[in-house]
Amino acid sequence: MSPARFIKATDGFNGLAELELLYKREMPNAQSTLAPAARYHFKNPGKSFRAQLALTSGISLGLNQQDNLHWAAACELLHNASLIHDDISDASTHRRGQESIHEHFGADMALCLGDWMVAKAFELGARNSRYGGRLVALLAQAMQETCSGQISDITQRECAELDDWQRIAKGKTAPLLIAPIKGAAIAAGLDAELQSLEKLVGFCGLAYQGRNDIDDIIPSSRRSSDLDGRKPNLVVSLFAQHGPSCEEFKRWYQSDDASKLGHWQKRIATSDVILQANQSVDFWLAQADQLILSVPPQLQSVTAGIVASVKGTTKSTNPIKHQGQIA
């Protein structure tokens, strides 16, 4: 059962509708110059996947609605802040079908709005009277790990070894997927070990990022942003290790030459490493599947929903469509 369907099946509580009302209440003061940018951003809030994870986890664990809603909003705001900041560093001009904040309002506004969202996320987490300190610490840890993963992704100029790729992929994706579930467990007083949960979400993060990396290379008629920016990519790492002419490719990769990008992208897209990458994605999803029954029983339906959602993204051949599933 996916998170959204679980929420809709819960009597008397429309989580996503309540979340939208909370955003309206908590947005910057109408007199603030941040207010127009915040309203613009939340015109299209996306799938709210992390909020859904928090809400469904809280419902499964019997968390009261107010604490549940505050925690879900905190997780989603932290994720949105990371997206706004990532768009600046990636020079992304669009997000969720409209211009990105920095493209529409400028980089200064984007930086300030992202910082405001981080602060608001901490405030919402702290509103839990009993577990606020632990929840804020969890948010801070998740953001630190995400920032470390993102900067590694940006600054990794040499072709990443497979171990390095996995570390970076997990760092970018997993912390803000684990936090919503783990925080709900903390707020519900669940003291059970959650190591299996972290492993499961880690495998899902690898599968999701691996699928993104494959779709960045295929079709070769569309310019690869990862090859162009020399960013870590599972397929590229496999080609550098096992592909034909791999030594020649690594020399090109370490240069500033952009003229042969199309040539190498086509070579990679038509090589056996595409099959290897798909097999890796399938393996990580199988590992995640096996871990579902090892998480606390109250969270098994939620974790099954994560795995199902990532499996849905890995079947898509349209990168824009599947990125929207958990972005």
N, C-alpha and C positions, 0 to 999 in steps of 0.2 A: 504494500500500500504506500503510495507516495505521500509526502508530507501534506500537500495541499488537500488531497482527498481525505486524509485523516482529520484535518481541521474541519472541513465541511461536514463531516459525519458526526461532529460533536454538538450535541443539543445545547442551545442557549448561548453559544459563544462563537461569533464569527471573527476569528482571530485576525485575518488580514484586513477586514473592515475596521476593526478596533485599532489596528496598527496605523492605518491611514489617519484616523481621527487623532491618535496620539501625536503623529508627526505634525499635524496642523496646530495642536496645542503647544507643542514644544519648539516649533520653529523660531528663528531669531525674531526679536521684537520688530514690529512693523516699521518702526522708525530707523532700524538698522539698515545700512547699505548691503548687508549680507542677505536680507530677506528676499529680494527679487531672485538672487542666484539660488537660494534654497528652494523657493517655490518652483523655479524652472527645473531644477534637478529632480524634484519629486513629482513632476507632472507624469513621468514615466518611471516608477520605482523598480521596474524589472520584476523578476520572479520572486524576489524576497526569500530566496532559498534558505539562507541562514536563519532568518526570522522564523520560517516554517519549521526548521529543525528544532529551534528553541521551543516554539509553541507546542509542537507535537510531543517533544520530550517532557515538557512541563505537564501537559495533560496526562500523559502516560504515568507520570510519577505523582499525580495528585497535587501539583503546585497550585496555590491560589491564583486567581486570574490576574490580579494587579501585578504581583511579583512576576508572573509568567510573561505578561505583556511588556513590562519594563525591561526584562532580560532580553526578550526577543528584539525589541527596538534597539537596545544597546549593541547587540551583536550585528544587527543589520546596518546601523549607523557607522560602526567601526569598519565594516566591509566597504560601505559606500565612500568613506573617507579615503580608504586605500585606493579605490578606483579613481577618484578625482586626482589624487597625487600621482598615481601611475600614468594617467593620461598626459600629465605634464612631462614626465621623464621620457615617455614613449612618443611624445609629440602626436598623440592620437587626436584627430580632429572631430571624431564623432563617438558617441556612446548612447546605446539604447535608442537608435533611430533619430537622434537629434545631435546638434553640435555639442561637443564636450564643454565643460564649464570654462576651461582655460581658453578654448577657442571662441566662445561666445562672450565671456566677461573679462578675459585676461588672466594671466598667470597669478597675479597678486590676489585677485578675488578667489581663484581656485585654491591657492595655498591656505588662505584664511578660512574659507568654507570647510575645507578638509580638516583643518585644525579645530574648528568649532565643533565638527561632528565627533572628533575624538574626545573632546572635553565633555560633550553632551552624553556620549556613550558611557564615560566613567561616572558622570552624575547619575544616570539612570541605573547603572549597576549598584551604585552606593545606596540607592533608595531601599534596598532590601535591608530591613532593620536588623536581621539576625546574621546574614551571611554577606553583607555588602562589602566588607573588607576583602574577603576571599574572592568575590566575584570581580571586583576591580583589579585585584592582582592577576586573576586569570585573563582578563581583557588586556592588561599591560603586557603579560607574557606572550599572548597571541600576536599582539601588534609588533612586539620586538622581533619575534621569529619571522613574521611576514616581511618586515622591513629588511631583515638579513637575507631572506630568500630573494627579495626583489632586487637588492643592490648586487647580489651575486649574479643574478640573471643579466643585469645591465653591464657589469664590469668584466664578466668572463669573456676575454677576447680570444684565448686559445680554444681550440676545439675540445669540449669537455669530455673527460673520461666518463664512462658509464656510471661509476660510483658518484662522481661529482654531479652528473646530470640528475641522478636520483635524489641527492641531497638538496639540490636547488629546487627541483620540482616539488618535493614534499614541503620545503620551506615556504614556497609561494602559495601553495594550495591548502595544505592540511590544517594549519593552526586555526584559521577562521571557520573551518568546518567542524573541528573538534570542540571548540569553545562553546558553541550554543548548547550542545548535548551535555558536555561536562558541567557547565554552569548550572543547567537545570537540575542535574543530579546533586550538585553541591547544595543548591537552594532547597531541595527536597530532603536533605539530610541523608542521602544515600552514600554510605561509606564503603561500598563494595569497590573492589579493584577495577579500574577502568583501563588497564593496560591493553586488553584485547580491543577495546574501542579505539584506542589511539592507533594500534596496528591496522585495524580494519580501515579507518579513515585514511591512513597513510597509503595503503594499497589503492584505495579509490582515487586519491590525489595523483598517484603515479599513472593510473589508467586514464584519467581525465586529461592530464597534461600530455601523455603519450599520444592520445587521439588528436589533440590540438596540433601536436608537432607533425603528425602524419599529414593532416589536412593543410598545414602550412606549405608542405612540399608538393602535394598533389592537389589539383592538376598543375603540371609544370608550365602551363600557359599563363598562370597567375604568378607574379613575382613573389618569391618567398621573403617575407619580412625578417625571418630568423637568419637566413643566409645573408641577406643584405646587411643586417645589423650585427652579424657574427654573434648571435645569441644562442644559448644552449638549446639543443634540439635533439631528441632521442634518435631520430632517423639519421641526422648528420653525424652524431657520435658513432652509431653503428657503421655507417659508411666509412668513416675515418679509420675504424678499427678493422673492418672486414671487406670493404668494397674494392672493386677493381681500381687500380691506379690510386690507391689510398694515399701513398706518399706524395704524389703529385698534387692531389687534392689538398692535403694538409699544408703544403707550401703555398698554394693559392689562398687558402683560408686565412693564413697568417699575414697575407699581404693586404694592401689597400685596393687591389684591383677589383673593380666592379664589372668590367666588361665581359668576364666569363661567367657571371652569375647564372645566366640562362643555360649555358652549356652544362655547368655542374648540377644545377637543379634538375635538368632533364636526365642526366646520368644517374642521379640518386633516385629519382622518381621511377625509373625503369629497372632498377636493380633489385636483387633479392632481399636487400635490407628492409624493404617495405613489408615483406612477409614476416621477417624477424620482428619488426616493430609491432605488427598486429598480433603476433604470437605472444609478445611480452605483455601487451594490453590484456589479452585473454587470460594469461596466467595470473596477473595481478587481480583481476576481477574474480577469478576462481578462488584465490587466496582469501579475498575479502568475504566471499560467500561462505567459506568454511568457518570463518570467525564469528558469524552472526549468532550462533547458538552459544558462544562463549561469553557474550556480554550479558549483563544483568537482564533477567526476563522482561522487566518493564521497558527496556530500551530495544528489544529485539525487533519490534515492528518498525521503529524509527531507523535503525541501522539497515534493515532490509530495504527500506525506502531509499536510503542513500545509494546502496548498491544498484538498485533498480534504476534510479535516475541516471547514474553514471553509465550503466549499460545502455540506456536509451541514447545518451550522447555519443557513445562509441559506435552506434549503428548508423549514425547520420553521415552523409557525404557532403553536407553543407556546413562549413565551419561557422558561419554566422548563426545558423539555427542552433547548433549544439552548444556553442559558447553561451547562448542565452539561458540554457537550462539551469546552471548554477552560478552564473555571473551576477 
